Amino acid sequence: MSADKRIPVSEETRNELHNLKRPGQTYDELLSDLAQLRRRQDLEQRFVDLEEQARDDLTPLDDV
């Protein structure tokens, strides 16, 4: 593991993170899991946006 870094957070945020942490899970693991979840959500949203855009670009069969 690389050198430890400190990330300043409010007491409220620290408590929220603590409540999300599973027994035995480190904060590093928790933050990594949260970052991965965010990337997945962003990717899913991009697919939803593309699907909506594609629908807008399609011509209904009745109009053909």
C-alpha atoms as a printed R data frame, in Angstrom:
   type eleno elety resid chain resno       x      y       z
1  ATOM     1    CA   MET     A     1   0.000  0.000   0.000
2  ATOM     2    CA   SER     A     2   1.250  3.497  -0.751
3  ATOM     3    CA   ALA     A     3   1.855  6.180   1.840
4  ATOM     4    CA   ASP     A     4  -1.123  7.032   4.022
5  ATOM     5    CA   LYS     A     5  -2.844 10.333   3.316
6  ATOM     6    CA   ARG     A     6  -5.236 12.266   5.465
7  ATOM     7    CA   ILE     A     7  -8.530 13.418   4.020
8  ATOM     8    CA   PRO     A     8 -10.207 16.074   6.145
9  ATOM     9    CA   VAL     A     9 -13.937 15.466   6.580
10 ATOM    10    CA   SER     A    10 -16.546 16.887   8.893
11 ATOM    11    CA   GLU     A    11 -17.596 14.912  11.954
12 ATOM    12    CA   GLU     A    12 -20.990 14.364  10.302
13 ATOM    13    CA   THR     A    13 -19.378 12.867   7.175
14 ATOM    14    CA   ARG     A    14 -17.077 10.697   9.274
15 ATOM    15    CA   ASN     A    15 -20.084  9.366  11.188
16 ATOM    16    CA   GLU     A    16 -21.925  8.621   7.932
17 ATOM    17    CA   LEU     A    17 -18.902  6.755   6.581
18 ATOM    18    CA   HIS     A    18 -18.543  4.868   9.857
19 ATOM    19    CA   ASN     A    19 -22.196  3.777   9.617
20 ATOM    20    CA   LEU     A    20 -21.647  2.527   6.053
21 ATOM    21    CA   LYS     A    21 -18.552  0.527   6.951
22 ATOM    22    CA   ARG     A    22 -18.968 -3.234   7.358
23 ATOM    23    CA   PRO     A    23 -17.320 -4.968  10.326
24 ATOM    24    CA   GLY     A    24 -13.640 -5.472   9.539
25 ATOM    25    CA   GLN     A    25 -13.765 -3.193   6.500
26 ATOM    26    CA   THR     A    26 -11.184 -0.425   6.354
27 ATOM    27    CA   TYR     A    27 -12.021  3.138   5.380
28 ATOM    28    CA   ASP     A    28  -9.776  2.635   2.345
29 ATOM    29    CA   GLU     A    29 -11.882 -0.339   1.255
30 ATOM    30    CA   LEU     A    30 -15.106  1.563   1.928
31 ATOM    31    CA   LEU     A    31 -14.004  4.578  -0.096
32 ATOM    32    CA   SER     A    32 -12.812  2.328  -2.915
33 ATOM    33    CA   ASP     A    33 -16.202  0.561  -2.946
34 ATOM    34    CA   LEU     A    34 -18.029  3.918  -2.958
35 ATOM    35    CA   ALA     A    35 -15.867  5.187  -5.839
36 ATOM    36    CA   GLN     A    36 -16.570  2.017  -7.850
37 ATOM    37    CA   LEU     A    37 -20.294  2.349  -7.137
38 ATOM    38    CA   ARG     A    38 -20.221  5.961  -8.359
39 ATOM    39    CA   ARG     A    39 -18.418  4.967 -11.569
40 ATOM    40    CA   ARG     A    40 -21.043  2.274 -12.213
41 ATOM    41    CA   GLN     A    41 -23.875  4.735 -11.590
42 ATOM    42    CA   ASP     A    42 -22.280  7.254 -13.954
43 ATOM    43    CA   LEU     A    43 -21.896  4.580 -16.645
44 ATOM    44    CA   GLU     A    44 -25.490  3.435 -16.168
45 ATOM    45    CA   GLN     A    45 -26.691  7.026 -16.497
46 ATOM    46    CA   ARG     A    46 -24.723  7.428 -19.730
47 ATOM    47    CA   PHE     A    47 -26.495  4.349 -21.147
48 ATOM    48    CA   VAL     A    48 -29.877  5.742 -20.083
49 ATOM    49    CA   ASP     A    49 -29.052  9.084 -21.713
50 ATOM    50    CA   LEU     A    50 -27.939  7.365 -24.924
51 ATOM    51    CA   GLU     A    51 -31.064  5.222 -25.002
52 ATOM    52    CA   GLU     A    52 -33.283  8.288 -24.583
53 ATOM    53    CA   GLN     A    53 -31.338 10.135 -27.255
54 ATOM    54    CA   ALA     A    54 -31.690  7.190 -29.639
55 ATOM    55    CA   ARG     A    55 -35.464  7.089 -29.065
56 ATOM    56    CA   ASP     A    56 -35.712 10.784 -29.893
57 ATOM    57    CA   ASP     A    57 -33.817 10.185 -33.153
58 ATOM    58    CA   LEU     A    58 -36.024  7.301 -34.304
59 ATOM    59    CA   THR     A    59 -38.940  7.715 -36.684
60 ATOM    60    CA   PRO     A    60 -42.140  5.887 -35.670
61 ATOM    61    CA   LEU     A    61 -43.033  3.040 -38.061
62 ATOM    62    CA   ASP     A    62 -46.431  4.627 -38.695
63 ATOM    63    CA   ASP     A    63 -44.612  7.624 -40.230
64 ATOM    64    CA   VAL     A    64 -42.660  5.490 -42.708
